[in-house]
Amino acid sequence: MNIDSTIQKRFDLATRLLDTHQHHRLLDMPLWHWLQLDHLHIPVAWLDRTLREVLRLRLVEIASTRGIGAKKLEKLVLAVDRARIAIAQDDSAGLGDTNRSTGDHASESIEFPYRVACDAHFLGAKHACLRGLDERGWRCVAQIVRHHGLEDFMLGRFAPSLRELDRALWDVKIATFTRRPLSELERLQSYGSVRLRQSICQVLSIAFVLNALPICDDMRLSLLAGPIAEANRWLAQLLPPERQELPEMQSIREGFLRPLLMQVENDGNARLSKVAHSRIGDGVQPATLREIGTEFGVTPDRIRTLSEQAAFILYVRWHEGDYLLQAACAELSDRGDVTAQGQLLKRIHDVLFGKRKSLFGASGSGLVYE
């Protein structure tokens, strides 16, 4: 990889710290101390390396490391820049300015279990080490989640993939965990070690991302799964009353329906997505339950169940999509635009945001029709 000359000069300037500040205490801080906004872009293997260890390497060695491209190299050098400035000013407050999640100075919020939360986010519940998590750290995590108003959301809403989360946890409110101390969580009924570990890791992951992202008007939108965020943006552009033109059918299919079906497939499977697609029709006559059942070799009732399961996934991931889409359909109807576009949006609503059934049967919360 060709290294930009400006990046090289910035890194060379920082390496001179080893000559002029060989014994400075900040050189032995782990790299993650300098990555408040940038650690999501750095391979996890680098996060525990000290600044001294990084500066002893040549930039070309770092650039040739697997998992580091041009953008990640820029983020790493930016972290080094912040450390260089802090050391030059001998200002230990350079360890992160202000903690955006709690409003406290980072030096006063040292209880945030960064390393544990980092493991939970990058490694997942199976491999994360939770031994460093104590009551003080858990209170800090709960405070961050509460500060952003996320406690009433379902645990599965912000999961990297619902497949990695026990299905009985998908629609459990985050407050179930953040409003209890760790010692009480261990005594929760119906929560074995695996389910409890998944729950704690998911909450830690949410807090980790909140602590990493720059401040924005609605942090919750930043946490949405990629396809859901794409569908949300498309629908937001459709809703303003001053918008007079109708969206093209292709725009509805590509900008709205495609990401929703992609999310259903990511969290469920390809069959759920295909059943939902057939039920919607996508601009053609929707297939009946019997026709789809014949194609898959199952009964119409089974196809109805699969369709309800697809809707349950979107209920967990983006339950407000139900109301937003209803508002969009009503807006089109008020304009007198009962067209093919309006009909397609209504079918999307009826299939993907209508009746919904949990993916687990009697062992979970069963039917959640609303």
Helices and strands as residue ranges (DSSP letters): H 5-15, H 17-20, G 25-28, G 31-34, G 39-41, G 44-46, H 51-55, H 59-63, H 70-88, G 92-94, G 106-108, H 114-123, H 135-147, G 155-158, G 162-164, G 167-169, H 175-178, H 182-185, H 193-212, H 219-222, H 226-238, H 249-251, I 252-257, H 258-267, H 270-280, H 289-296, H 300-318, H 321-334, H 340-352
